[in-house]
Amino acid sequence: MDTTEVLGHLLKIESEAAALVNEAQAEADRRVADAEKKNRAVYDERFRGESERLEREFLKSKEAARQRYREELDAYKNTISSVTVNNELFSSLLDKFLAEEL
């Protein structure tokens, strides 16, 4: 084999190696793109599910807080409305305080 044939053979091998590298890179790019697509779908599904769960919990908690507020307000209203004012005692205490002030 002369030098020209050796160089030609080496160039042919280098060309085949470059083609293999290009094919491998294309396959790697395809696999990465597929993995990203699958991971995005899984992420979106989990995110959607978690956000829906949190939204339900929030609404449930909000309604429970609203119900507690109504109950406490009603209890407070009942307490206030059940208090009777002794006008005579109030007047005598008021007179006493005013007399002490003077």
C-alpha positions as CSV (number, residue, x, y, z in Angstrom):
1,M,0.0,0.0,0.0
2,D,1.4,3.3,-0.9
3,T,1.0,6.6,0.9
4,T,-1.9,7.8,-1.2
5,E,-3.9,4.6,-0.6
6,V,-3.2,4.8,3.2
7,L,-4.2,8.4,3.3
8,G,-7.3,7.6,1.3
9,H,-8.2,4.7,3.6
10,L,-7.6,6.9,6.7
11,L,-9.8,9.7,5.2
12,K,-12.5,7.1,4.5
13,I,-12.3,5.8,8.1
14,E,-12.4,9.3,9.5
15,S,-15.5,10.1,7.3
16,E,-17.3,7.0,8.6
17,A,-16.3,7.9,12.2
18,A,-17.7,11.4,11.7
19,A,-20.9,9.9,10.3
20,L,-21.2,7.6,13.3
21,V,-20.6,10.6,15.7
22,N,-23.3,12.6,13.9
23,E,-25.8,9.7,14.1
24,A,-25.0,9.2,17.8
25,Q,-25.5,12.9,18.4
26,A,-28.8,12.9,16.6
27,E,-29.9,9.8,18.6
28,A,-28.8,11.5,21.8
29,D,-30.7,14.7,20.9
30,R,-33.8,12.7,20.1
31,R,-33.6,10.8,23.4
32,V,-33.1,14.0,25.4
33,A,-36.0,15.6,23.7
34,D,-38.2,12.6,24.4
35,A,-37.2,12.5,28.0
36,E,-37.9,16.2,28.4
37,K,-41.3,15.8,26.8
38,K,-42.1,12.9,29.2
39,N,-40.8,14.7,32.2
40,R,-42.8,17.8,31.3
41,A,-46.0,15.8,30.9
42,V,-45.4,14.2,34.4
43,Y,-44.6,17.5,35.9
44,D,-47.7,19.1,34.4
45,E,-49.9,16.3,35.7
46,R,-48.4,16.4,39.2
47,F,-48.6,20.2,39.2
48,R,-52.3,20.2,38.1
49,G,-53.2,17.5,40.6
50,E,-51.4,19.2,43.5
51,S,-52.8,22.7,42.6
52,E,-56.4,21.2,42.5
53,R,-55.8,19.5,45.8
54,L,-54.5,22.7,47.4
55,E,-57.4,24.7,45.9
56,R,-59.9,22.2,47.5
57,E,-58.2,22.4,50.8
58,F,-58.2,26.2,50.7
59,L,-61.9,26.4,49.9
60,K,-62.7,23.9,52.6
61,S,-60.6,25.8,55.1
62,K,-62.1,29.1,54.0
63,E,-65.6,27.7,54.5
64,A,-64.7,26.3,57.9
65,A,-63.3,29.7,59.0
66,R,-66.4,31.4,57.7
67,Q,-68.6,29.0,59.6
68,R,-66.6,29.5,62.8
69,Y,-66.9,33.3,62.3
70,R,-70.6,33.1,62.0
71,E,-70.9,30.9,65.0
72,E,-68.7,33.2,67.2
73,L,-70.6,36.3,66.0
74,D,-73.9,34.7,66.7
75,A,-72.7,33.6,70.2
76,Y,-71.5,37.2,70.8
77,K,-74.8,38.7,69.7
78,N,-76.6,36.3,71.9
79,T,-74.4,37.2,74.9
80,I,-74.9,40.9,74.3
81,S,-78.7,40.6,73.8
82,S,-79.0,38.5,76.9
83,V,-77.4,41.1,79.1
84,T,-79.9,43.2,81.1
85,V,-79.1,46.7,82.1
86,N,-80.0,47.7,85.6
87,N,-80.7,51.4,85.0
88,E,-81.1,52.2,88.7
89,L,-77.7,50.7,89.6
90,F,-76.1,52.3,86.5
91,S,-77.5,55.7,87.5
92,S,-76.4,55.3,91.1
93,L,-72.9,54.3,90.1
94,L,-72.7,57.2,87.7
95,D,-73.9,59.6,90.4
96,K,-71.2,58.2,92.7
97,F,-68.4,58.6,90.2
98,L,-69.5,62.1,89.3
99,A,-69.8,63.1,93.0
100,E,-66.2,61.8,93.6
101,E,-64.9,63.8,90.6
102,L,-66.2,67.0,92.0
